[in-house]
Amino acid sequence: MESATVNRFFRLPFQNMCGLPQGSDAKSINEWIIFDMSKTIRTKPNWQTKYKDSEIVNNWKKDFLTQFKNDGIIIKHANFDDLFEYTIKELSWYEKLEKEYKGNLKICMDDRICSSETLVNGKIKANLKTQSIELEKSFGDKIDYHPGSQNQVIDLVHPSLFPLVYGKSQSIDPDTKEISVIDYSEDIVGDPDHKYKGFQFFGSKNFQWLPTIFELSHDKKRYEITSYINNLEPKSFKDLYKTIEDVFNASIPALNFVLSRLCSPEYIRIPVPGQLEVYTEKFQEEYEALLDSDEGDYETYFNENAANSIKDLSPTYNSDPITNNFSLPNEYSKLKVIVKMANIELMPENPVYPGGSWHVEGALNEDIVATVLYYYDTENITDSELEFRADFEDPLYEQDDKVYCKEIFGIEDEKIHSNNLGGVKVEEGMLLVFPNIFQHHVKPFELKDKGKKGTRKILCFFLVDPGNKRNFASDTVLPQQKEWLGENSDEIVSKMFKSKNQEMTYTKELDFEYDLALEMRAKLMKERSNFFTEGDSSFSREFCLCEH
């Protein structure tokens, strides 16, 4: 079903460290003002109706002007009326885009992030609640608290436990049924587009999270799970498998939206000319004349006149941004999806969740392009937000042109090279989908009633780049949980991989004792923390004004 003519390139979160363009184009201060006004309006109830009411729009305009005055925001190199008019006209595009996709999608602050409170119906949510409780009970008193979470985060299904371990884990050839050890190979990350050029920084030669295969049914109406979910025993939790499958299929419209926007041309509201072209012709002529003169003090002229010689950069909304429509079912019959289930539990003696660290998902060899979060159960906690931030490329400036960077982009030497996009308030029943190009973290929350327990439960899907045929999945990797296999490992594995008529020798040394799996997880997490330290430099690095 995959088409050779389809050549989608989904951005990675580590590109600046991989010798590739590192992120979004730098956006001007005025573009961020439009971004913030739009974000504010689109959080209002019934904004789709209100923005068509001139009286309401005029009130919004007055409110923004008052807010800017109170916050000390001064509009430069553009007219506020033009920025506001652009914002209002752009709303019609957001409205049309939301209507194109099933599930009452809400586009969040960035046009590549969306949510829905209706895609997953009540029956599916109820099933997930009931079945997840059975999963929780199966742990008994051996609750798997996530390391470092102060016993607040419970891992029900987590890909860091029993991961693929290069040199130890085993795979089965789908044709010959021959079993062999999986060794690390450079082929895992090799491709002609050099997408994985930064593997030495962000790829693992030791571990890989193990995806599950979701395969399109014969009638092409839904994806079905056709291999085991790592750390979720398939026989005991057959019904939960079906419900997880239901949630994933419900998320397809939102995934299609996110991937469509991700593979579309980047939306720039205010194109900014590079280098000297941003200044008036008069300034350019006088400055260049001084450069050619032996006597002219061009530096003094530049420093005294550049800021007041920037062209007017007021935007005009002429047409809607281009969206390259992308449909997973139309283009890919098999998907690799990493599944995770986790609970945050707060107790009266431990009532505050301090928030999570900024991160992106996975290592480079996992090649995760999008995340689906489904919040299926929330009780007795205060409002919770998932916050996002984006990195950006250096603007195209003349050597040591501090005026260009500061006046237009608000960037100064040693300033952090990222923008906080804001947070999405998450609630029970919400499905939230976003590309793996933004860092995100959970903001702090706490118990409402300090005398009672509080919980927040999520089901997560990490979608591997659909075009990636190099990383391994559970359709060929043998399960490693000794508790699953017992004494009849050969028989169980034969049934799982549909080879009942062929004798299989299952290497007993592959069975990881649980304690050994915990040791492996600790090593994986230590390795990942180094990746995140390196990867965080893309989002928290300081801008360095070139002076050479």
Buried (B, 14 or more C-beta within 10 A) or exposed (E): EEEEEEEBEBBBBBBBBBEBEBBBBBBBBBBBBBBBBBBBBBBEEEBBEBBEEEEBBEEBBEEBBEEBEEEEBEBBBBBBEBBBBBBBBBBBBBBEBBEEBBBEBBBBBBBBBBBBBBBBEEEBBEBBBEBBEEBBEEEEEEEBEBEEBEEBBBBBBBBBBBBBBBEBBBBBEEEEBEBEEBEBEEEBBEEEEEBBBBBEBBBBBBBBBBBBBBBBEEEEEBBBBBBBBBBBBBEEBEEBBBBBBBBBBBBBBBBBBBBBBBBBEEBBBBEBBEEBEBBBEEBBEBBEEBEEEEEBEBEEBBEEBBBEBBBEBBBEBEEBBEBEEBEBBBBBBBBBBBBBBBBBBBEEEEBBBEBBEBBBBBBBBBBBBBBBBBBBBBBBBEEBBBBBBBBBBBBBBBEBBBBBBBBBBBBEBEBBBBBEBBBBEBEBBBBBBBBBBBBBBBBEBBBBEBEEBBBBBBBBBBBBBBBBEBBBBBBBBBBBBBEBBEEEBBBBBBEBBEBEEEEBEBEEEBBBEBEEBBEBBEBBBEBBEEBBEBBBBBBBBEBEBEEE
